[in-house]
Amino acid sequence: MAKTVTKSAGKSAAKAKAKAAAKPAVKAAAKAAPKVAAKAAAKPAAQKPAPKTAKAKPAKKPALKLSMLKPSVNNMTVRVFARAAGFDAAETDAWGHTRSPEYLARNPAHLTPMIEDKGLPRGVLWESCAIMQYLANKHGLEKFYPKAPAKRAMIDSAMFYLIGTLYPYVARATYPALGFPQYAGEVGHSDAHPDKKSEAQKAAMAAIAEPLEVFHSFFRDGKPFIGGANPSIADIRLAATLEFLAVIDYPLPKWAQEYMAAIEKKLGKAYAEPAGDVRGYIAYVRSQAKASA
Ligand SMILES: N[C@@H](CCC(=O)N[C@@H](CS)C(=O)NCC(=O)O)C(=O)O
């Protein structure tokens, strides 16, 4: 199994370095760095601590073991989050291994993304949203997943709505073009006539617009992100999901294009790197389709 060790934790981690010695790195990375600088500047000179001779060691970033598939937006979600939140993530490419006896023994659902963590009752956790919720809870990452019950409920609602309503349409509409197997029970999974499969795919594509608009009009409600001024875990989940629509040339509304660009701008490399894997795969399948046309 190929193993990729992620190097950078992104911009915010670097900015928070000074404060990181006293705090867990992930928390420090998630905090707004300008505040730290402002506080230091406001201190009168007399109160400033004497310069230390020994350099404070930056806190170790919490380790994260992640099994993933690069072309997948479910996986992209957790990969973006891990980078943006400042984890030291060791990524294992599970391509071709999800149904091996070893993988199935740990994860009978044979799904990625999957994290391994000794604190978990069964040692592993799958489902992208559950993984982000768990890691945010464990490391106090309120910037991505607010603690206040009402605010948190909106993030949860947006994620459940995505997984339960929007994603099945996106999968049905894009998986045939991506060359991914359909989820069991779908028309695309059955031995139905190709015309029926194509009908189901087109119907799913047409059905995307309504739930997509709900994220804009209801969940964002005039704010830059579902999370407010900063992208939350629900925003990461939504933006990653929309990446797949490029494979069918889905005409994203202007707000969605701007929203995705805004997330990428805010999260920088943390977003761009995993998105690059998904985009690269889409470019590859499109070039294959062109060649065989
Ligand atoms: N709802 C899940 C979906 C996970 C999922 O469908 N993972 C696929 C990749 S996109 C997978 O690992 N498939 C491998 C397999 O079924 O063997 C999530 O958000 O994590």
The ligand as a Gaussian input file, in Angstrom:
#p B3LYP/6-31G(d) Opt

LIG

0 1
 N      -21.100000       8.686000       3.129000
 C      -19.737000       8.216000       3.064000
 C      -19.456000       7.689000       1.679000
 C      -18.130000       6.965000       1.615000
 C      -17.910000       6.282000       0.265000
 O      -18.829000       6.069000      -0.539000
 N      -16.643000       5.915000       0.027000
 C      -16.280000       5.248000      -1.225000
 C      -15.384000       6.155000      -2.055000
 S      -16.262000       7.528000      -2.658000
 C      -15.439000       4.015000      -0.922000
 O      -14.581000       4.046000      -0.064000
 N      -15.655000       2.923000      -1.669000
 C      -14.829000       1.750000      -1.576000
 C      -15.641000       0.487000      -1.469000
 O      -16.876000       0.538000      -1.327000
 O      -15.029000      -0.582000      -1.474000
 C      -18.786000       9.349000       3.489000
 O      -19.173000      10.517000       3.388000
 O      -17.680000       9.076000       3.957000

